[in-house]
């Protein structure tokens, strides 16, 4: 993984009060949208295709209990080919 999960977790704990709603945003090839949606099936999911339809923006608004859940989602998303977390 190219980012420091310990530092990221610490920033999350410093800036958020858990449990809370957290907004995840991803850009993903359109044929992989289901893989992103499967990361967290509970919560509000918004999808918006790009103008050419090659990519889709996926926003997931989910109730999370702690920073570990957020880090887990991003780690699993990083394994989806072409997925960009925003």
N, C-alpha and C positions, 0 to 999 in steps of 0.2 A: 504494500500500500504506500502511496506516495505522500501521505499526510500523517502528521503525528496525532494518533488517536488520544493519547493521554492529554496533550495540550488542548485538543478540540473538546474533549469531555470536560476539562476544567473550565474552559470558556463557557460552555453550555451551563454548567452548574453555577457559575458566577452571574450569568446574565438571565437565567430563567428560574422560575419557581414551579417546581413539579408537584403534583401532576398539572398538566396544561395541554392546550391544543398547540400543535406544532405544524408548521407548513413546510412540506417537502416539495421541491420543484426539480423536475428532470426534463431533459430533452433526449429523446430516444428515437431510433429508427422506427418508423410506423409499424413494421412487422414484429417489433418487440414490445409493444405497449402492454400486452397481457403479462409479460414478465415483470414489468414495473408495478402494475396494478396488484400483482400477487405479493409484492413486498409487504403490503399492509392493507388487507382487505376491509378493515373496519375504518370507517370515516368517509368524509366527502372526497370524491375523486372527480377532477375536472380534466378533460382532454381537449386539446386544440391542435388540429393538424396544421402543418406549414402550408404555405400557398401552393407548393407543388405536390404536397402530400407525402413527401419522402420521410419527413420527421414529424413527431408529435410532441407537444409540450404536455407534460402530465403534472398536475398539482394534486397533492394528497394532503388534506387537512385532517390530522389524526390526534386523538387523545393519547398522550404518552405519560408514563409514570416516572421516567427518569432519563438521564442522559445516555445510559447504556442502550436503551431501546433506539434512540436516534442514531447512535454510532453503528449499531447493528444494521439498521436500514441502509445507511450509506455504504457500509462494507459489502452488503449483499448486492446493492445497486452497482458497485464498482465491478462486479463480475459479469454484468450484462454487457455484451459487446455493443459498443457505440453509445452507451448511456453516459450522459453528462449531467452531473448534479450541479444545481445552481445554488 
